[in-house]
């Protein structure tokens, strides 16, 4: 019986959402009324009987039973008089309000999806769909989202209830309103999340950005409290030009989100001082100015750039089963994803994520929601690998179109024979997963310039950047850092039998400069004793 009640309540919620969307064209942005919405619903549901006694019973009873309410609407509303219809509208408002205020059950992603979709539908009624054009409106007229619900009416009351229920951790710490978040972001910039472990990679990556590819974008470094990144390391990073350091531990309600690990990344975008953000892992290495990502046609249209991960583990898997158990009618972008088609278990690679905050604020808030502590630990991270899939899942949940760059990943690195796996004669490429800009040029890779930063055998060895290999379907991976090329037999991952591609002269020059700066500055590798003696003699 409980399951039946729950299903029927979800059905009426969906009906309410549908009619909310249909009334957008007929409701003034300045004179929204919940009665307009609920009247449409009440008038369009098929009714056979009138039972005014039952209506009055539900209205008078403060503990309205959802199943009885649904029965009341379905039996009583069509032939009711105007007075009864007003009462029914009051019942519907109560359903919506109580549903919006009801605490979220972490595992109930069907209910979470419905709430997020309702939040977006009502948001679009109040603020319009184009948030980037309505930036001034968001700053000046969004304060009601935190207002006492008893002081609000109609659509704004339901929207505020949903907003407060979904995102209780956002406010009353660093930001006092949504307007604060929007107006605090200005210009374009790079965001990095850096702790003590990633400090050396970040130092090297910033050196490359500033002195090799020479980007002029400002860089904001987020760390999670005094113990996350030592004061000494902060001082070193602050000496680079146009750098800001920000302690994110004071920005949001940590009792709810408990920031740590991968989860910091979407929250750092939300907290950033920039309006347009390139979120970049500390171990990402760029060989061209990342500022070109702001010029991508998909970014200009949709306010995001997401990059595809390599294709791994095709077929149905726990993640896809979980996703399809609650995601209905996905966005067109999602229907085209390899993950949705079960062609891979890994869709997105989040070492770089580009976000226009005002334009995509609803998607970004939902991504952050999926990275709350209980949501990520009890559900999401059990089905996907960390934060990376939460970006497109969150955008879909918020009905926010997104731009997944339609290019395969690339493998950058060195040629090898039998380095990994059982076949000593296997031709391979060993290195790191990289990505191209839309024009097909290698733009960056993650895992930096060490051969394998997680393997003690290679932690002090630089990778030889000889070639790159553009993904051609699901490949063979003896280890996560080595791929079989399968050239002669045109096997898995290389049906065309293509050879890896050599870097261009321009790319080779940049790569050499990056390596030479490492050998000069020793950001990653310890300085050899012979080098120390040599440098000491030169300084005499």
Number of C-alpha atoms within 10 A of each C-alpha: 7 8 8 10 15 13 13 16 18 15 13 17 19 16 14 20 21 14 16 23 17 14 15 18 10 10 17 12 14 9 9 19 16 20 18 16 25 23 17 16 21 22 14 12 15 14 17 11 14 18 15 16 10 16 24 14 12 20 17 10 9 9 8 15 13 16 16 14 20 19 14 23 24 17 21 25 30 19 16 21 11 10 9 18 22 17 17 26 23 16 21 25 21 16 19 22 20 14 19 24 16 13 10 16 10 16 13 11 20 13 18 18 20 20 24 22 19 26 23 23 22 22 19 16 22 23 17 16 15 12 19 17 12 14 17 14 15 22 16 12 14 19 15 16 20 17 15 11 17 7 8 15 14 16 23 22 24 26 25 27 25 25 20 19 17 22 15 15 18 25 18 13 12 15 16 13 17 21 18 17 23 23 17 14 20 13 11 18 20 22 28 25 25 24 23 15 10 14 22 20 24 26 20 24 23 25 20 25 22 19 12 19 17 15 16 14 18 16 27 22 23 25 24 19 14 12 10 16 19 14 11 9 14 20 11 11 20 14 9 14 12 12 15 16 18 19 15 21 18 12 19 21 17 17 10 15 23 16 20 15 12 14 22 23 26 25 22 24 28 23 21 25 23 24 21 23 27 26 24 24 24 26 25 21 25 25 22 20 18 24 15 11 19 20 10 18 15 19 20 14 12 17 24 27 22 24 25 21 23 25 22 17 14 15 12 15 14 11 20 18 13 16 17 12 11 15 16 11 10 15 17 11 13 19 12 12 18 17 24 19 14 18 18 22 24 21 24 26 21 23 24 23 23 24 26 24 25 23 23 21 22 21 26 26 22 25 26 25 23 26 29 23 19 16 19 22 14 13 17 25 18 13 18 20 15 17 23 26 22 27 24 25 19 23 22 25 26 27 20 22 19 25 20 21 20 13 17 18 23 22 23 30 23 19 20 17 14 16 20 21 13 9 11 10 10 18 20 23 27 29 29 25 23 29 27 18 18 16 9 10 14 22 20 23 25 22 20 24 27 21 23 20 18 10 10 9 10 13 14 15 15 18 19 17 21 17 20 24 21 23 17 18 16 16 20 18 18 16 12 12 17 24 25 25 26 21 19 13 11 13 15 17 21 23 15 14 16 15 15 19 12 14 17 12 9 9 16 16 12 18 21 12 16 24 17 12 17 18 16 11 14 14 18 21 15 10 13 10 9 9 12 11 11 11 11 10 9 8 7 5
